[in-house]
Amino acid sequence: MTDRKIVIAIDGPAGVGKSSVGRQFAQSIGYKFISSGKMYRALAYMAIKKGISVQDEKNLLSLAKSLSWEFKEVDGYEPVLYLGGHPLERELSNEEIGKATSSVARLALIREFLVNKQREIGSNGGIVMEGRDIGTNVFPNAELKFYLDASPQARAKRRVIQLKESGTDANYEEILRMIILRDEQDSLRKHNPLKKADDAIYIDSTEISRDEVCHIMLEAFKKVAPIK
């Protein structure tokens, strides 16, 4: 047991619910929640806005370095990402941004730049960070790691429900195809591919609810750190 607030890593494939689970879990233990994917999405958004190809590594890196990156605590447990002084939230959920993000995330220099930013954010502990390589690359020494998984079919169904609830039309077969493709891209990419850290706790959420996943995580947390 330690009084120091720790770093908690949550990894897993696209659409598995890392963000929704991470937010709920972070709130239950009084930690801040950061979605690392939001940083890649934000850069993809700014690149598209400025007419820069998401495959142009040199100009993307120049863009990333020219912008100020800051997570501000506005309300609740999830700080808002301010990029270049502007808050980015709803803009990042666009499906076009999602597709562009996968290209951005494959670039080695971009990953190196953003990983350093992520390490700065979590340097003082007290944070739950989710992504694809948090436990394997960003914080390999994190005191607690989880790998959240679910079948592609379950993830596609959840995404369809999520989109319809927001008033957006959704095609299950198309979303399933995109999820399978994204899994392949994330797992086979050359730089920091998606994989379970050897010391991560594996949770298959295909048949269990978000509350049940959070309960498993909370029980694991209690074994390594006290709740303040």
N, C-alpha and C positions, 0 to 999 in steps of 0.2 A: 504493500500500500504506500502511496505517496501523496503529499499535499499539493505537489505541483500539478497544474493542469496539463494533460497530455495531448498528443496529436493522435487523431483517429482517422484512419484511411478507409474509404469505401470504394472498391473497384467493381467492375462488372460491365457487361455488354450494353449496347444501346437499348433504350426503352425498357430496362428492367425495373425502373422505379427508384434508382439511387437518390435522385433529388428529393422526391416526396418522402421517402423513408429517412433520408439524411436530415431533412428539416425537422421532422417529427422527433427523431432521436436526439438531435442537438438541443431542441427545446426542452426535452425531458431531463437532460442532464445539465442544462444551463451553459451550453457551449455555443460558439458561433458556427454557422454553417456556410461553407463555400463550395460552389460547383465549379470545378476547374474548366469544365467544358464551356462555361459561359465566357471564359476569356478567349477561347478559340473562336467561338461564335461571334464575339464582339469584334475581333480582328477581321473575320470574314465579312461582317457587316460593313465595317469601315472601308475595306478594300473595294467592295462592290460599289459603295457610295462614291468613292473617289476614282472609280474606273480602273483599278489595279487588278490584274489577273490573279486569281487565288493559287495559281501555280508558279507565279513569278516570285521565287524565294528572296531574291536580292531586294526587290522593291517592297515586298511585304515586310521584310525585316527592318528596312529603313522607316516604313510607316509605323511599325510597332515601337521602334525606339523614339520616334518623334512625338508620340502621344504620352500623356501622363496616365498612369494606371493607379486607380485608388478604389478600395472598397470602403464605403462610408456606412456607418451604422445609422440608419434612418429610423427604423421601427422594427421590432421583432428580433429574431435570431439570425436572419440572413442579411448581411450587409449588401448594399446596392453597389454594383460596379459602375464607376464613373470613368469613362474613357475620353481623354482629351477635355475633361471638365464637364462632360455631358452624361447624365444617367442613362443606362441602357437596360431595359427590362423587356417590355412587350415586343420590341423590335426584333429580339433575338429568337423568338419562337417560330418565325416564318420558316416554312418547309424549304424554301429556296436557300435560306441561310444555312439550314441543316445540311443540305447537299454540298454547299461550298465549304463548310467546316471540315468535312472529311478530307478534302484536298489540302486545306491549310494544316491540318493536324499531322499529315504525313511528312511535312518538311522538317528536316533535322534542325536547321538553325532557328526556326520558329519555336520548335519544341524546347530547345535549349534556353531560348530567351524567356519563354513563359514558365518553364519549370523553375528558373531562378526567381521569378516573380512569386510563384506559388510558395517556394521555400521561405521567402521573406515574409509572406502573409502568415505562415504557420510557425514562424520561428519562436514565438512566445507561448505556444501551446494553447490549450483551451479551445481547440478547433476541430470540427468534423469536416473533412474535405473529401469530395467524391470525384471520381474520374475513371480513366482507363489504366493509368500507370502510377497511381498515388502510392500504393504500398510497395511497388516494385522499383520505382525510379525516383519519384519526388521525395517521398519520405520512407526509404527502405528500413529505417530504424524506428518507425512509428511504434508506439507502445501497444497499440491495438489496431488490428487490420481485419476487414471483412471483405469477402468476395461474394457479391449478390448475383444470383443467376436465376434464369427462368427459361422455359422453352420459347423459341421464336414465335410459336402460335399464340402462347399466352401473352407475350409482349405486344404482338400485333393487335390482339383483341383489346387490350388495355389502352393502346394508342387510339384505336377507333373510338372507344368510349370517351376518351379525353377530348378528342377533336370534336365529336358531336356535341358534347356538353358545352363546348366553347362556341358552338354555332357554325362549325366548319364541316363541310362534306368530307367523308373519308371512305376510301376503298380498301377493304381488308386485304385483298390479294396483292394490291400494289404496295401497301404498307409492309406486308409480310415479305415481299420480294426485297424491299429496301432494307429491312432489318437483317435479312440473311446476307445481303451484299455488304452491309456495314460490318457485320460480324467478321466476314472474310477479310475485309480491308483492315480492320483493327487488329486482327490476330496475325495477319501475314505481313503487316507493314515492317519495313526494315528497322526503323528507329522506335525503340520502346513499345513493342507490340503488346496488345492486351493479353494478360495471362494472370493466373492466380499466384500471389506470393506464397512461398512455401509455408510461412507462418500465419497465413490469413485463415480466418474462420469462414468456411464455405456455407452459404445459406441458399437453398433452392426455394424460391418463392412461387413456383408454378402453381402449387395447390394451397398456399397459405396467404393470409391477408397481411396488409401493411402493419396492422397492430401486432400481429403475431411475429412478424420479422423484427419489429422494434423491441418486442419483449425479449427475444433471443439476444439481441444486441445489448440491451440494458443489463441482462444477467451476466453477460461476458464483461461488460464495463465495471460492474460492481466488484469483480474479482481483481481488478488492477488499479482502480482509482476510486476515491470516495466521492459521493455526490454532495456538493456544497449547497 
